[in-house]
């Protein structure tokens, strides 16, 4: 493993305790020398202050950092203001997403002036030219709101044509889904890197809840095995480490340009996976 293979995602902490915990987590994960850290952004700018503060703290520590930016619930003026703020701080990388409406938004409330991520990418390019390196999302198992797999690939193509530099996938546990999606994207003319999103497995109920929300498929054999452990957290973590490490090995061996870890502001699982991958890489090199 090299630093060019890894990026790491955090969410902005909401409490002083969370802030201190994230600093400890970040110090541990910085040992991996990731290409960059990304920081999520609540829909409608609901975490804007926390996102920027976290990104600036990461940059002060000497690392590259990329704020996420979602257009749902935001006006062009508010997005323009955020982009200028990011530029003024010397931020050069963004993760541009449509995003989801925050809980509590009624159906009658506006979803913002830009409806889709490709429109956000076009807007960023129109406002800032080539200032930002723009990452967008990709969905190997299809976005839950897409009409069909073909429609989903075309949505991804529109984001790339709008000016995206690279993509990060939703997490998944079926490597074949990633390779099929990447191949379909290449056939559609996409030539940007498609980095594989990785979610370490540490908590069964949390994983099921997240996966139901975002449409990520948990293969039946993994679900049944995790369920069989009950409340045995140690067995869940050990099994999850084996499964996700093997997934990462297969992805890298098959040509995935990198791994983006969804850490949930935790360090140990990502560290353990990368340690195993590093040993695998060293053994392969001998």
N, C-alpha and C positions, 0 to 999 in steps of 0.2 A: 504494500500500500504506500502511496505517496500523497502529499498534501493536495496534489492536483486531482485526486480521486474523491475527496471528501468535502462536503459542506454540511453545516449543522444548523438546525432551526430551534429557536426559542420563542416563547411568548412573553410579552412585557409583564413583569410582576405588578400586582395590585396592592401589595402590602409591604411594609418595611422588612418583615420576615422573609417574604418572597424575594425581595431585592437581594438580601444577604445570601439567601440560598442559591440564587442564580449566579451571584459572583463566585461562590464556591464551586458550583457546577462548571461554570465557564473556565475557571482556572484549571480544573481537571481536564476538560476537553481541549483546552488550548495546547496541551501536550501533543495532540494529534496533528498539530499544524494544519488545520483545515484551510481550504482555499478561501472560504469566507464563512461568516455567521449570518444567518438571516433572522429577522424579527417580525412576527406577525402583526397584522393591522386590523383592528375591528371595523366592521362595515359601518359606513357613514362617518369614519374617522373616530369611532368611539374609543380607540386606544391611541390616538395620534400622539399625544404628549408622551405617554409611556413608551411607545415605539421609538420615537426620536431620541428620547433620553437614553434608552437602552443601546441604540445604535451608536450614539456619540460616545458612550462609556466604552463600548467595545473598540471603537476607533482610537480612543485615547490610550487604550492598552496595546495598540500597535497592530490590530487585526483589521482586515477588510470586513465591512458589514453592509448588509443589504436590507433596508426596510421593505416590508410588503406594502403594497398599495392596492386597495380595492375601490371600485367605482360605484358599487351598489350603495344607494343612499347619499351619494355625494354630488354636488354641483360642479360644473366646469370651473367656476371661480374658486371654489374651495380646493379642488385638485390642483389648479394653477398655483395657488398660494403654497400648498404643500411642496410642489415640485421646486418652486423657487427657494423655499426654505432648505430643502435638501441640497440643492445646488450650492447655496451660500455656505453650507457646512462642508462642502467638498465630497459629498456622497456621490459615488459614481456607478453604483449598482442598485437595481430595483427588482423586486418580484411583483409583476403586474397581474392582478387577479380580478375577476368579476366580483367575487365575494358573495356572501349570503346576507339577507336582511337580519339585523339583530333581533333577538327574541323581544316580543312586546310590540313590534311594528304591526299595525293593522293592515289589512289588505288594501284599504283606501289610501294609505300613505304612499308618497312617491318613492320609487326605487332609485331615483337619481336621474341625471340627464344622460348618462352613458349606460347602456343596457348590457353590453357584452365586453369581454376582455379585449377582443380585437379593436373595439372602439377606444378603449383605454390606451392600448399600445399606440394607436394612430394619434391620439391626443398628446401623449407624452412625446412622441417624435415631432409633432407639429410645434409643440411648445419649447422643446429643449434640443432638437436635432439629435446628434449622436453623443450627447453628454453622458447618457446612462447606458450601461450594459443591462439589457432587459431580459429577465427570466419570466417565462409563463408556465402555466400548468398544463399537464397532459394526463390522460386517463386511460391506461392500458385496458381496464375492464369496463370502459365506457362511463361517461358522466351520467349520474342518475337521472338527469333531466333531458338527456339526448334522445332523439327519436329512434336512432338506429346506430350501429357501429360505424356505418359509412358516413352518416351525418356528423357523428362525433369527430371522425378524422378530418372532415371538411372544416369543422369549427376550429380544430387545431391548425389546419393549414392557413386559415384566415388570420390567426394570431401571428403566425410566422411571416406571412406576406405583409402584415402591418408593420413589422420591424423588430420582432423578437430575435434575440441573439442566442438563446438557449432555452431549454425546457426542463422542468422538474415534474416527475410523475406523482400522482396520488400513490400512496403505499399499496402494496399487493403482496401476495405470498405464492403466486403462480408465475414462475419465470417465463413460461411459454406465452402468457398474456402480454408481458413486456416485449418479448422478441417479435411477436406477431404485430403488435401495434407499431413498433419501430419500423418493421418492414413495410407495413402499409403506408406509413408516413413517408418513407423514402420513395415508394412508388408514386406517391402524390406530389413529389418534388421537394420534400423537406430535407434540408441538408444541415440543420443546426444540431448540436449535441442534445440528446434526450437523456437526462440524468435520472437514474432510478431512485424513487423515494422509498425510504426504508423505515418501518416502524418496529422497533424492538418490542418483543413480547414479554411483559412483566406482570400484567394484571388481566385476568380473563374477562371479568365483567366490564372493565373499562374498555378493553379492546373490542368487545362485542358492541358496546354502546357507540363508540366512535365509528365502527364499521357500518352499523345500521344507518348512521347519519350521513356518511359520505359515499356509501355505495361500494366500499371495498369488500371483496369477497374473501371470506375465511374458508378455505377448503374443508370439506366435511371431516377428513381424517384429523386435521389440526383441531377443529372445534371439539370433536369427541374426545380426543386425547387430553385437551386442556380441561374439559368438563370433568373428566375422570379423576383429576387431581383434587377436586373439591377446593378446600381452603389451604392446601399445601403449597404455600407461596414459593418455597424453595424448589419444589419439583416443577412448578410452572416456569420459574425463571430458567432453570437448567434446560428444560425442554425447549423453551423459547430461544435460548441462546444457540442451541444446536440447529434449530430450524432456520433461524434468520441468518446465521453464519453460512450455512450451506447455500441458502438463497443468494447471498452476496457473492460467494465464490462462483456460483454458476453464472451470475450476471456479469461479473468482471471477465470471466473466462470467455463468455459469449460476445464480448465487445462493448458492454455498457461503458460509457465514457466516465462515469462517476457514480457516487452514492450520496444521497442527501438524507441525513438522519433527522427524523422527527423525534426529538428527545423528550418533549413534554417537561423541559427544564430539569431532567434527570441525567446524571453522567454515567453511572456504572455500567448499564447494559450496553451503551454505545462503545464505551471503553473496552469492555470484554469482547465484543464482536470485532472491533478493529485490532485488538491484540491477537486474536486468533487469525484474522486475515493477514496480519503482518507476519506471523509465523508461517502461514501457508505460502506467502510470497517469498519469504526467505528460503523455505525448503525447495520451492520451485526453481529458485535462482542457483542453488548449489549444484 
